[in-house]
Amino acid sequence: MIIRADITDADQSRELVENVVRDYGRLDALINNAAIFELHPIATAGYDEWRKAWQNTINTNLIGTANLTFCAAQQMIRQGGGKIINVSSPGAFRGGHDDPAYGARQTGLNAMSQALGP
């Protein structure tokens, strides 16, 4: 079964976890791999395009992931365990000239993973 949600919507993230638990009785694993990628090179992007790319990327790739992680972790704590895996990329360490928001998101995701990890 596939359960879909827009993770940029905090309520849908919460409902996603609730629906999994309702349908399967528990949540044993969450793999955070959702991401968007929008080119926005500083040399050629307009200011509105630049801001939109940053907002969309951070909202989807970092804040959405953080909200879903919170909801899943709360459920896993209640049930006595589970695993959360965050998928990152080398962009966290070297960034990209045409997509700096994506690299910033990767770095943020890695920092969040370390902060919440064992």
Contact map, one row per residue, 1 for C-alpha under 8 A:
1110000000000000000000000000000000000000000000000000000000000000000000000000000000000000000000000000000000000000000000
1111000000000000000000000000000000000000000000000000000000000000000000000000000000000000000000000000000000000000000000
1111100000000001001100000000000000000000000000000000000000000000000000000000000000000000000000000000000000000000000000
0111110000000001000000000000000000000000000000000000000000000000000000000000000000000000000000000000000000000000000000
0011111000011001000000000000000000000000000000000000000000000000000000000000000000000000000000000000000000000000000000
0001111110011000000000000000000000000000000000000000000000000000000000000000000000000000000000000000000000000000000000
0000111111011000000000000000000000000000000000000000000000010001101100000000000000000000000000000000000000000000000000
0000011111001000000000000000000000000000000000000000000000110011000000000000000000000000000000000000000000000000000000
0000011111111000000000000000000000000000000000000000000000000001000000000000000000000000000000000000000000000000000000
0000001111111100000000000000000000000000000000000000000000000001001100000000000000000000000000000000000000000000000000
0000000011111110000000000000000000000000000000000000000000000000000000000000000000000000000000000000000000000000000000
0000111011111111000000000000000000000000000000000000000000000000000000000000000000000000000000000000000000000000000000
0000111111111111100000000000000000000000000000000000000000000001001100100000000000000000000000000000000000000000000000
0000000001111111110000000000000000000000000000000000000000000000001100100000000000000000000000000000000000000000000000
0000000000111111111000000000000000000000000000000000000000000000000000000000000000000000000000000000000000000000000000
0011100000011111111100000000000000000000000000000000000000000000000000000000000000000000000000000000000000000000000000
0000000000001111111110000010000000000000000000000000000000000000000100110010000000000000000000000000000000000000000000
0000000000000111111111000000000000000000000000000000000000000000000000000000000000000000000000000000000000000000000000
0010000000000011111111100000000000000000000000000000000000000000000000000000000000000000000000000000000000000000000000
0010000000000001111111111110000000000000000000000000000000000000000000000000000000000000000000000000000000000000000000
0000000000000000111111111110000000000000000000000000000000000000000000000000000000000000000000000000000000000000000000
0000000000000000011111111100000000000000000000000000000000000000000000000000000000000000000000000000000000000000000000
0000000000000000001111111000000000000000000000000000000000000000000000000000000000000000000000000000000000000000000000
0000000000000000000111111110000000000000000000000000000000000000000000000000000000000000000000000000000000000000000000
0000000000000000000111111110000000000000000000000000000000000000000000000000000000000000000000000000000000000000000000
0000000000000000000111011111000000000000000000000000000000000000000000000010001000000000000000000000000000000000000000
0000000000000000100110011111110000000000000000000000000000000000000000010011000001000000000000000000000000000000000000
0000000000000000000000000111110000000000000000000000000000000000000000000001000011100000000000000000000000000000000000
0000000000000000000000000011111000000000000000000000000000000000000000000000000001111000000000000000000000000000000000
0000000000000000000000000011111100000000000000000000000000000000000010010000000000111000000000000000000000000000000000
0000000000000000000000000000111110000000000000000000000000000000000000000000000000011110000000000000000000000000000000
0000000000000000000000000000011111000000000000000000000000000000100010000000000000011110000000000000000000000000000000
0000000000000000000000000000001111100000000000000000000000000000000000000000000000000111000000000000000000000000000000
0000000000000000000000000000000111110000000000000000000000011000100000000000000000000000000000000000000000000000000000
0000000000000000000000000000000011111000000000000000000010011000000000000000000000000000000000000000000000000000000000
0000000000000000000000000000000001111100000000000000000110011000000000000000000000000000000000000000000000000000000000
0000000000000000000000000000000000111110000000000000000010000000000000000000000000000000000000000010010000000000000000
0000000000000000000000000000000000011111000000000000100010000000000000000000000000000000000000000010010000000000000000
0000000000000000000000000000000000001111100000000000100000000000000000000000000000000000000000000110000000000000000000
0000000000000000000000000000000000000111110110001100100000000000000000000000000000000000000000000111000000000000000000
0000000000000000000000000000000000000011111110000100000000000000000000000000000000000000000000001111000000000000000000
0000000000000000000000000000000000000001111110000100000000000000000000000000000000000000000000001100000000000000000000
0000000000000000000000000000000000000000111110000000000000000000000000000000000000000000000000000000000000000000000000
0000000000000000000000000000000000000001111111000000000000000000000000000000000000000000000000000000000000000000000000
0000000000000000000000000000000000000001111111101100000000000000000000000000000000000000000000000000000000000000000000
0000000000000000000000000000000000000000000111111100000000000000000000000000000000000000000000000000000000000000000000
0000000000000000000000000000000000000000000011111110000000000000000000000000000000000000000000000000000000000000000000
0000000000000000000000000000000000000000000001111111000000000000000000000000000000000000000000000000000000000000000000
0000000000000000000000000000000000000001000011111111100000000000000000000000000000000000000000000000000000000000000000
0000000000000000000000000000000000000001110011111111110000000000000000000000000000000000000000000000000000000000000000
0000000000000000000000000000000000000000000000111111111000000000000000000000000000000000000000000000000000000000000000
0000000000000000000000000000000000000000000000011111111100000000000000000000000000000000000000000000000000000000000000
0000000000000000000000000000000000000111000000001111111110000000000000000000000000000000000000000000100000000000000000
0000000000000000000000000000000000000000000000000111111111000000000000000000000000000000000000000000100000000000000000
0000000000000000000000000000000000000000000000000011111111100000000000000000000000000000000000000000000000000000000000
0000000000000000000000000000000000010000000000000001111111110000000000000000000000000000000000000000000000000000000000
0000000000000000000000000000000000111100000000000000111111111100000000000000000000000000000000000000110010000000000000
0000000000000000000000000000000000000000000000000000011111111110000000000000000000000000000000000000110010000000000000
0000000100000000000000000000000000000000000000000000001111111111000000000000000000000000000000000000000000000000000000
0000001100000000000000000000000001110000000000000000000111111111100000000000000000000000000000000000000000000000000000
0000000000000000000000000000000001110000000000000000000011111111100000000000000000000000000000000000000010000000000000
0000000000000000000000000000000000000000000000000000000011111111110000000000000000000000000000000000000010011000000000
0000000100000000000000000000000000000000000000000000000001111111111000000000000000000000000000000000000000000000000000
0000001111001000000000000000000000000000000000000000000000111111111100000000000000000000000000000000000000000000000000
0000001000000000000000000000000101000000000000000000000000011111111110000000000000000000000000000000000000000000000000
0000000000000000000000000000000000000000000000000000000000000111111111000000000000000000000000000000000000000001000000
0000001001001100000000000000000000000000000000000000000000000011111111100000000000000000000000000000000000000000000000
0000001001001100100000000000000000000000000000000000000000000001111111110000000000000000000000000000000000000000000000
0000000000000000000000000000010100000000000000000000000000000000111111111000000000010000000000000000000000000000000000
0000000000000000000000000000000000000000000000000000000000000000011111111100000000000000000000000000000000000000000000
0000000000001100100000000000000000000000000000000000000000000000001111111110000000000000000000000000000000000000000000
0000000000000000100000000010010000000000000000000000000000000000000111111111000000000000000000000000000000000000000000
0000000000000000000000000000000000000000000000000000000000000000000011111111100001010000000000000000000000000000000000
0000000000000000000000000000000000000000000000000000000000000000000001111111110000000000000000000000000000000000000000
0000000000000000100000000110000000000000000000000000000000000000000000111111111000000000000000000000000000000000000000
0000000000000000000000000011000000000000000000000000000000000000000000011111111111000000000000000000000000000000000000
0000000000000000000000000000000000000000000000000000000000000000000000001111111111000000000000000000000000000000000000
0000000000000000000000000000000000000000000000000000000000000000000000000111111110000000000000000000000000000000000000
0000000000000000000000000100000000000000000000000000000000000000000000000011111110000000000000000000000000000000000000
0000000000000000000000000000000000000000000000000000000000000000000000000001111111000000000000000000000000000000000000
0000000000000000000000000001000000000000000000000000000000000000000000000001111111100000000000000000000000000000000000
0000000000000000000000000011100000000000000000000000000000000000000000001001100111110000000000000000000000000000000000
0000000000000000000000000001110000000000000000000000000000000000000000000000000011111000000000000000000000000000000000
0000000000000000000000000000111100000000000000000000000000000000000010001000000001111100000000000000000000000000000000
0000000000000000000000000000111100000000000000000000000000000000000000000000000000111110000000000000000000000000000000
0000000000000000000000000000001110000000000000000000000000000000000000000000000000011111000000000000000000001100100000
0000000000000000000000000000001110000000000000000000000000000000000000000000000000001111100000000000000000000000000000
0000000000000000000000000000000010000000000000000000000000000000000000000000000000000111111100000000000001001100000000
0000000000000000000000000000000000000000000000000000000000000000000000000000000000000011111100000000000001000000000000
0000000000000000000000000000000000000000000000000000000000000000000000000000000000000001111111100000000000000000000000
0000000000000000000000000000000000000000000000000000000000000000000000000000000000000001111111110000011001100000000000
0000000000000000000000000000000000000000000000000000000000000000000000000000000000000001111111100000001111100100000000
0000000000000000000000000000000000000000000000000000000000000000000000000000000000000000011111100000001000100000000000
0000000000000000000000000000000000000000000000000000000000000000000000000000000000000000011111110000001000000000000000
0000000000000000000000000000000000000000000000000000000000000000000000000000000000000000011111111011011100000000000000
0000000000000000000000000000000000000000000000000000000000000000000000000000000000000000001001111111011000000000000000
0000000000000000000000000000000000000000110000000000000000000000000000000000000000000000000000111111000000000000000000
0000000000000000000000000000000000000011110000000000000000000000000000000000000000000000000000011111000000000000000000
0000000000000000000000000000000000001111100000000000000000000000000000000000000000000000000000111111111000000000000000
0000000000000000000000000000000000000001100000000000000000000000000000000000000000000000000000111111111100000000000000
0000000000000000000000000000000000000000000000000000110011000000000000000000000000000000000000000011111110000000000000
0000000000000000000000000000000000001100000000000000000011000000000000000000000000000000001000110011111111000000000000
0000000000000000000000000000000000000000000000000000000000000000000000000000000000000000001111110011111111100000000000
0000000000000000000000000000000000000000000000000000000000000000000000000000000000000000000100100001111111110000000000
0000000000000000000000000000000000000000000000000000000011001100000000000000000000000000000100000000111111111000000000
0000000000000000000000000000000000000000000000000000000000000000000000000000000000000001101100000000011111111100000000
0000000000000000000000000000000000000000000000000000000000000000000000000000000000000000001110000000001111111110000000
0000000000000000000000000000000000000000000000000000000000000100000000000000000000000000000000000000000111111111000000
0000000000000000000000000000000000000000000000000000000000000100000000000000000000000101000000000000000011111111100000
0000000000000000000000000000000000000000000000000000000000000000000000000000000000000101000100000000000001111111110000
0000000000000000000000000000000000000000000000000000000000000000000000000000000000000000000000000000000000111111111000
0000000000000000000000000000000000000000000000000000000000000000010000000000000000000000000000000000000000011111111100
0000000000000000000000000000000000000000000000000000000000000000000000000000000000000100000000000000000000001111111110
0000000000000000000000000000000000000000000000000000000000000000000000000000000000000000000000000000000000000111111110
0000000000000000000000000000000000000000000000000000000000000000000000000000000000000000000000000000000000000011111110
0000000000000000000000000000000000000000000000000000000000000000000000000000000000000000000000000000000000000001111111
0000000000000000000000000000000000000000000000000000000000000000000000000000000000000000000000000000000000000000111111
0000000000000000000000000000000000000000000000000000000000000000000000000000000000000000000000000000000000000000000111
